[in-house]
Amino acid sequence: MADDRDINRLAISITAHSWNADRTRVAVCPNNNEVHIYQKGTDGEYLLEHTLVEHDAIVTGIDWGHKKNRILTCAQDRNAYVWRFEDGKWKPTLVILRLNRAATRCRWSPKEDKFAVASGAKLVSICYFESDNDWWVSKHIKKHRSTVLDIDWHPNNVLIATACSDFKTRVFSAFVRGVDQKADVKGGTAFGSKLPFGALLKEIDGLSGWVHTVKWSPSGQKLGFSTHDSTLYVLFAQSADHKLVSLKYSGLPFRDFIWVSENSLVAVGHDCSPVLFSVEGETIKLVQNLDQKQKKGEGNLGARDKFKNLADRGSSQAGEGPDLDTKHQNCIVNINPLSSGPKITQFSTTGLDGQIAIWDLSKTNFA
């Protein structure tokens, strides 16, 4: 659940966000070419510390590496930057992705020795640092027929899953010689033992909509993904015998989700509220909607509330305007964990309403 004090409006709209290792700072894109870094105070207020301005178009992805404290960003300008904090400032390094369409999402690998960038060019750029030349080099994974909307690394640092708008989910090998070690995949994987770079190891087709998001479970033995027809899928991949199960959700499509344990996940999207699901045996079950529906208050408003309503909605009266009975007032586009361990008890969400919300699962049936 999220209390009102855990919700802050940082922009008119937010397209991406990511936290640092100790969750005291968050990087946010306010739907433009900038990345704003806020410090979160103990009182829940956010203080703007840095503004990263290097991209020429809307930033579509942010990933803050926790091991080496580097921020990865990508944008519609077809570029990516790796930001390092030196001498009190964030300094960028340009990564040439060799794309002819916008970048859509970026992810550090678990070891943070390489990263992936999805794009509208029907491919994924796998980037790694070449110390001899002191720059980031990119290699392409192709075989997609439309825009790649999401990517996620397997815990073994080699496999990568992609969500594509050609109605397919795929698993590829992103093994890079000189970066990855054969010991990382000793004994093979549930998708095979021969893992040359770019090899297509699994293709899931027959879906009924764009695949918006894809995520590996903490163990890497399950692969979840969600499509535009409001269906949630889980592929069981403990062994070479894979099994796919699904659940048709009655609401609007999901845009993103996270695994909060090996058998539970929280999904967010066009319904403007997080939804908790469990994977029991080989069945996906809806547990509960995490946003308690509340009727909007009525009566007189104080001067501060009237001003806030005017600024946010163009109305000074309670109950007027397009208010929803959810914390978020528009589509939730991003969800990130705020805790670690076998069970994630806190997470954050950002949406097109410009709000960032902190949610506490310890107050739910998940505890």
N, C-alpha and C positions, 0 to 999 in steps of 0.2 A: 504494500500500500504506500501511497505518497501523501504526506501532509502538505498543506498549503505552503508552509515555510520551506519545503524542499523543491519548490517550483520557482524558477526565475526566467524572466524574459530578457534575453541577451541581444536579440536582433529582430528585425521584421520577419525573417525566415532563416532557418538553419539547414544547410545541406549535408554537413558532416561534422563529427566531433570525435576526439580521442583523448584519453587521460594519460598522464605520466605514471611512473612506476608506483609512487606512494599516494596517488590520487589526490594530490593537493593542487594540481594545475590541470587545466583542460584546454585543448586547442579546438577552436570552433571556426567554421566558415559561415559568415553571415550572407550566404547566397550571392557572393561576388568573387572577385579575384584575390581577396585578402584572407589571411588566417589570423584570428585573434587568439592570444593566449591569456587566459584568466587565472588568477590565483583564487582558490576557494577558501574563504575565511572560516573560522570556527563558528561564526554566527550565521553561516550559510550564504553570505553575500559574496559576489564575484567582483574582483578588482582586475581591470585590464592592465596587463604588464607589458606585452609586446604585440606589435602588429607586423606580420610577415607579408611583405609586398614584393612579389617577384613574378607571379603568374600574370598572364594577359587576359585570362577568361575565368569563368566561374570554376572554383575549386570543387572537384567532385569526390575526392577521397583524401582522408588523413589517417595516418597510422603512427602512433608515438611508440617507438621501440623502448621497451622497459630495461633491456639488458645493457644497452650502450647509450641510452638517452639521446636518440636521434629521431627526428620527425620526418616522416615521408609524406609528401603531398603530390597529388596529380590533378590535372585540370582539363577543361575543354580546349585549352591551347595546345594539346597533344604533347605536353612536357611533364616531367616529374622532377622534383627537387628533393635532395637529402639535406636536412638542416642540422647543423651541429652548434651547440652552445659554447661559445668561446669569448673570453674577455667581456662577459656580461651581455653579449649579443648573439642572436641566432644568425649564423652565416650559411648561405645556401650553396649547394653544389648542383649544377644542372646535369640531368641525366638525359641523354639523347635516346629516345625510345624508338625512333624511326617509324612513327605512326603517321597515317594520313587522315585519321579521324580522331575524335575526342577520346581522351582517357576517361574511364568510368569508375574505376575502383582500384585501390592499391593495398598491398598487404606485405609486411615483413614476414620472412620465414621464421619458424620457431627459434632457430639459432641466430637470426638476424645477420647472417652472412650473405644473404641475397634477398631479393624481393620481387613481387609480381605486380604487374599493372594490366588490368583489363581495359578493353577499348572497343570503340565502334568500328574498328578496322578488321573485325572478325578474327582477332588474334589476341594472345596474351604475351606481353614482354616479360621475360625472366632476366633480371638484372643482377650482376655480381661485380665486386670491385676487383679491378686489375691493378695490383700494386706496382707493377713495372712501369705502367704508363700513368698511374695516379688518376684513374678515372673509372666511372661505372660503365660496364659493357652490357649490352642487351642481346638476348637471343629470343627468337619468336617461336611460340607454339601456335600452330594454325589449326586447320581442320574444323573450324566453326563456319557456319553459314550465315551468321548475322551477329549483331552486337552482343558482346560478352558483358553481362550485367553485374556479375559477382564472381569472386574467387575465394578459395580458402585452402590453406596449407594443411597437409596431414601432419600429425605430431612427429613423424619420422624425418621431416625436413626435405623429403624427396617427392612425394606424391602431391598433386595439386588438383582440386576439383573446381569446375567452372559451371556457372549458370548462364545460359544463353537464351536470347530471344528467338532462337529457331526451334523452341519447344524441346530442348534437349539439355540433359546434364551429363557432363563427361568427367572422367578421371584420367589425368596424364602423368607421365613421368617428367619431372623437372630436374633430373640428375645432371649436375654440371661437373665435368672433370676438372680436377684441381681445387674444387670447392667442397664437394661431397665425397664421403668415403664409402667404400663398399661395405664397411662394417656397419654403416647406418641401416642397411637393408639386408644384413646377413641372414640367410635362411629364406629370403624372398618375402613377398607380401601377399595379402589376400587377393591381389590383382595380378600376380605373376612375379617371376624372378628376373626376367630379362627387362631391364629398365633403361634403355637408351633415351637420351633427351628427346622429348616431343612425342614419345610413343603413346598412342591412344590405348589405354588399358581397359576402359569401360565406357560405354555409351548407353544412356537410358533414354529411349525415345517413346513414342506413343502417348506423350503427355498432351494436355488440352489447353496449354497456355504458355506464355513467356515464363521462364524460370527466373524469378526475381532475386532469390538469395539461396546460398548453399553454405553449409557448415558441417565440419567433422565434429563428432563427439570427443570428449577429453581423451578417451583411449584410442580413438581412430577406428574403432570397430563398427561405428554407425555413421552414416552420411545422411544428413537431413537437408531437404530443400523444399521450396514453396513456389507454386505457380500462380499465374494471374487468374485462374478460375477458382481461387480460394481453396486449393487442395494442398495439404501438408503431407510430404512423403518422408519415409525413413528407409534407407537401404541398409540391411544387416550384412556386414562384411567381416565377420569374425574369421571366415575361412573362404576358400575358393567358391563355395556354394553360396551365392548371394540370394537374398530374398528381399523383395520390395513390398512395403505395406503403405497404405495411405489413409487419410481421413479428410472427408469433404467438410470444410468449415461452412457454417450457415451465414457468416458475415462477409465483409469485404476482404479483398486480397491482402496478404501480408507482404511487406517490403523488406523486412529484416528479422532475424531472430538470433538468440544465443542459447547454447546448452548451459543450463545452470547446475546440472549434474549429469552423470552418465545416462540417466533414464528420465530426465525432465528437461524441458525447454520452454522459453518464453518468446512469443512471436508478437511483432508489432506491425502496424500498417495503416490502411485506409479507414479502419474503424476507430482510430484515434485513442486506443487503449491497449495495454499489454494483456496477453492471454497466456495462461499457464497450461501446458500439456504434459502428459506423462506417457512414457513408452513402457507398457507392462507386457512382458512376454514378447509377442509379436503383434501387439495392438497399440495404436495411438489413441489416447483418451483425452478429452477436454476436461481439465480440472476446474478452472475458474477464471473469470475475468478479474484482473487485478485492480481495475479502477472501479471503486464503489460509485455507483450512480447517485448523484445528489441533485435535488431540485434547486434551481437557482433562487437565491434569496430575494425577498421583496421588501418594500418599504423604503424609508428615507436613507439616503447615502450621505456620508460625510464628505467634506470638501476634497479630501485626498482621493477617496474612491471615485467621486465624480470626475476628477481630473484624469485618473487612470483609465476610466471607461472612455472618456473623450479621446485620449491618446491611443488606446488600443482598438476601439471599435467605432469611434465617431458618435457615441451615444453617452449621455450623462445619467441615464436611468437604468436601474437594475432590471434584467429580464428583457431589455430591448436588444435588437441586433441578432446576429446569427450564433448566439451562444449554444454550445453543446453541453450535455450533462456529463462531460468527461474533463479530466485535467487538461489534456491537450485539446486545442480548438481546431486542429487541422491534422493532416496525415502525419504519422510518426515515420520518419525515414531512417532512423539510426538507433541502435541499442548497443551498449557496451557494458561489460562487467565492472563493478566497483570493488569487488572482493575477489579473493583467490582461494584455492583449496578444492577439495572434492565436492563441496557444495558452495555455489555462489549465492550469497544471501542479499547482496545489494547490487543494483544495476542502474544505469542512467539511460534516459531516452531524450532525443531531440526531434523536433518536427518542423513542418512548414509554417507553424504559428510562431516560430522564433523562441520557443521555450525549451529549457532544459529541466528535466524532472529527475529526482532521485527516488528510487523505489526500494522498499525493504521487504524481502520475502519472509523474514522471520515472523511477520505478523499475519501470515497466511497458512493454509493447510500444508504448505511445503515444509514448514519448520519441523 
